[in-house]
């Protein structure tokens, strides 16, 4: 499949999501505002935040100042651990809506699969039925968590946002989600630069005359994964979205697949089976 900056993936409820966006973890104040505004100017259409990031107010301000129509921006936020449970989730959602200064969320996610995750999901289903959310999904769910949710819910999650890169190629999880028509979305897809010097990655980068980050992001897209790299640099924002004028050949995709070493930036017991 040939992609462009305007390409979307259709989620299992019919909603279209941009294939690449901006992650905003650990961005605050003017840094967050400027990064979002620059990204939108460069035709990023997807902005990913979370209540835990404590920057929803800045994200909302940047979106307002951009003057871009609301319907042209896909906004994701998440419910944090301490807000899980039916009533707490409903309250947390309203707080996020208020901080972002918008009247609906495109995608609302459970940030981590904690104890009250099923009650949290029921609240999200209510919000979805009321039209306050366009799509609902999860983060950091392994196959056991997904099976539990699927067997105890009225709606299939549209997204499972997890850490994913050539160095953390979660093939079984990808295959499971593909079979269930759940789209994977990758955070930390660039390993925060920690693997840029890998010899195989360097060789493939030179072959295509692209940077390691561009190769890693394109690898994910060619696996059908939504990519949300974080950047507060104009140069890197431009670099990350400039990946639509080349295609990685099959042999090189296989070589990148083989880089997997279960390397995680974020570690948590939720990643392992219950």
C-alpha positions in Angstrom: 0.0 0.0 0.0 1.3 3.5 -1.0 0.8 6.1 1.8 0.7 9.9 1.8 0.5 12.5 4.6 -3.3 12.4 4.1 -3.6 8.6 4.4 -5.9 7.1 7.0 -6.6 3.7 8.4 -10.3 2.8 8.8 -11.0 1.6 12.4 -13.4 -1.3 13.1 -16.3 1.2 13.8 -15.9 3.0 10.5 -14.0 6.0 11.9 -10.9 7.1 9.9 -7.6 7.8 11.8 -4.5 9.5 10.4 -1.7 7.0 10.0 0.9 9.3 11.7 0.6 11.8 14.4 2.4 13.7 17.2 2.9 12.1 20.7 3.1 14.8 23.4 4.3 12.9 26.5 6.6 15.0 28.7 5.9 18.3 26.9 4.7 21.2 28.9 4.0 24.9 28.6 5.3 26.8 25.5 7.1 23.7 24.4 3.9 21.7 24.1 2.0 24.7 22.5 4.7 25.3 19.9 5.2 21.7 19.0 1.5 21.1 18.4 1.2 24.3 16.3 4.3 23.4 14.2 3.0 19.9 13.7 -0.4 21.1 12.5 1.3 23.6 10.2 3.2 20.6 8.7 -0.1 18.8 8.1 0.0 16.4 11.0 -3.6 15.6 11.6 -3.4 13.4 14.8 -2.4 14.8 18.2 -2.0 12.3 21.1 -2.2 13.4 24.7 -3.4 12.0 28.1 -4.7 13.3 31.4 -1.6 12.0 33.0 0.6 14.1 30.7 -0.8 17.2 32.4 -0.7 19.2 29.1 -4.3 19.0 27.8 -4.7 22.7 28.5 -1.7 23.5 26.3 -2.8 21.1 23.6 -6.2 22.8 23.6 -4.7 26.3 23.4 -2.5 25.2 20.5 -5.4 23.8 18.6 -7.4 27.0 19.1 -4.6 29.2 18.0 -3.9 27.1 14.9 -7.3 28.2 13.5 -7.6 24.8 11.8 -11.2 23.5 11.8 -11.9 21.0 14.7 -13.1 18.3 12.3 -9.7 18.3 10.5 -7.8 17.3 13.7 -8.0 13.9 15.3 -7.5 14.2 19.1 -6.7 11.3 21.4 -6.6 11.4 25.2 -6.6 8.8 27.9 -8.0 8.0 31.3 -5.3 7.6 34.0 -5.0 4.8 36.6 -6.3 6.9 39.6 -9.4 7.9 37.5 -10.4 4.3 36.6 -13.8 3.0 37.6 -17.2 3.9 36.2 -18.0 7.2 37.9 -14.4 8.4 38.1 -13.9 7.8 34.4 -17.0 9.9 33.5 -15.7 12.7 35.6 -12.1 12.4 34.2 -13.5 12.6 30.7 -15.4 15.8 31.4 -12.2 17.3 32.8 -10.2 16.4 29.7 -12.9 17.8 27.5 -12.9 21.1 29.5 -9.1 21.4 29.4 -8.9 20.7 25.7 -11.8 23.2 25.0 -13.5 20.9 22.6 -17.0 19.2 22.6 -16.0 15.7 21.7 -12.9 13.4 21.7 -12.0 11.5 18.6 -10.4 8.6 20.5 -10.5 7.9 24.2 -8.2 5.2 25.6 -7.6 3.3 28.9 -4.0 4.3 29.7 -3.1 1.0 31.6 -5.1 -2.2 32.3 -5.5 -1.7 36.0 -7.9 -3.4 38.4 -11.1 -1.4 37.5 -10.5 -1.7 33.7 -13.9 -3.3 32.9 -15.8 -0.7 34.9 -13.8 2.0 33.1 -14.7 0.4 29.8 -18.4 0.4 30.6 -18.2 4.2 31.3 -16.4 4.7 28.0 -19.1 2.7 26.2 -21.7 5.1 27.7 -19.8 8.1 26.5 -19.4 6.5 23.0 -23.2 5.8 22.9 -23.8 9.4 23.8 -21.7 10.6 20.9 -19.1 12.3 23.1 -16.4 10.0 21.8 -15.9 8.9 18.2 -14.0 5.8 19.1 -12.8 3.9 22.2 -9.7 1.8 22.7 -6.9 0.8 25.1 -3.2 1.1 25.8 -0.6 -1.4 26.9 -3.0 -4.4 26.7 -1.5 -7.8 26.2 -3.4 -10.7 24.6 -4.9 -11.8 27.9 -6.2 -8.3 28.7 -7.7 -8.1 25.2 -9.4 -11.4 25.4 -10.9 -10.4 28.8 -12.2 -7.1 27.4 -13.6 -8.7 24.2 -15.5 -11.2 26.3 -17.0 -8.6 28.6 -17.9 -5.7 26.4 -20.5 -4.5 23.9 -17.8 -3.0 21.6 -14.5 -4.1 20.3 -11.7 -1.7 21.1 -10.6 0.1 17.9 -7.0 0.6 19.0 -4.4 -0.9 21.2 -1.6 1.7 21.8 1.6 0.0 22.8 5.3 0.4 22.6 6.4 -0.9 19.2 9.5 -0.6 17.1 11.8 -2.9 15.1 13.6 -3.6 18.4 10.3 -4.5 20.1 8.6 -6.3 17.3 5.6 -7.7 19.1 4.6 -10.1 16.3 2.1 -12.3 18.2 0.3 -9.2 19.5 0.2 -7.7 16.1 -1.2 -10.9 14.6 -3.8 -11.2 17.3 -4.9 -7.6 16.8 -5.0 -8.0 13.0 -7.2 -11.1 13.4 -9.6 -9.1 15.7 -9.5 -6.0 13.5 -7.9 -3.9 16.3 -5.4 -1.5 15.0 -2.0 -1.2 16.8 -0.7 2.3 17.5 3.0 2.7 18.4 4.4 4.9 21.0 8.2 5.3 21.4 8.5 4.0 17.8 12.0 5.6 17.6 13.3 4.1 20.9 14.1 7.7 21.9 17.1 7.5 19.6 18.8 4.7 21.6 19.0 2.3 18.7 19.9 4.7 15.9 23.5 3.4 15.7 22.5 -0.2 15.1 24.6 -1.4 12.1 21.7 -3.0 10.2 19.5 0.1 10.6 22.4 2.3 9.5 23.0 0.2 6.4 19.3 0.4 5.4 19.2 4.1 6.1 22.1 4.7 3.8 20.5 2.5 1.1 17.4 4.6 1.0 19.2 7.9 1.8 16.9 8.3 4.8 17.5 8.9 8.5 17.1 6.0 11.0 14.0 7.6 12.4 12.4 7.8 8.9 13.3 4.1 8.3 11.8 3.0 11.6 8.6 5.0 11.1 8.1 3.7 7.6 8.7 0.1 8.8 5.8 0.6 11.2 3.5 2.0 8.6 4.2 -0.8 6.2 3.2 -3.2 9.0 -0.1 -1.3 9.2 0.8 0.4 12.5 -0.2 4.0 13.4 2.9 5.9 14.4 2.9 8.7 17.0 6.5 9.8 17.5 7.2 12.6 20.0 9.2 15.7 19.0 9.4 19.3 20.0 12.0 20.2 17.3 10.8 21.7 14.1 13.6 19.8 12.2 12.6 16.5 13.7 8.9 17.1 13.2 9.6 17.8 9.5 11.8 14.8 9.2 9.3 12.4 10.8 6.5 13.3 8.4 8.8 13.2 5.3 8.5 9.5 4.8 6.1 9.2 1.9 8.4 9.3 -1.1 9.9 5.8 -0.7 9.0 2.2 0.1 11.1 -0.3 2.0 11.7 -3.4 0.0 10.5 -6.8 1.4 14.0 -8.1 2.1 14.8 -5.0 4.1 11.5 -5.3 6.0 12.6 -8.8 7.0 16.0 -7.5 8.1 14.3 -4.9 10.2 11.9 -7.4 11.7 14.9 -9.5 12.8 16.2 -6.6 14.9 13.7 -7.5 17.6 15.4 -7.9 21.0 12.4 -7.1 23.2 13.9 -3.7 24.0 11.5 -1.5 26.0 11.8 2.1 26.9 8.8 1.8 29.2 8.6 -1.3 31.5 5.5 -2.4 33.5 4.1 -5.7 34.7 1.0 -5.1 32.7 2.9 -6.2 29.6 3.1 -9.7 30.9 0.3 -12.3 31.3 -2.1 -12.1 34.2 
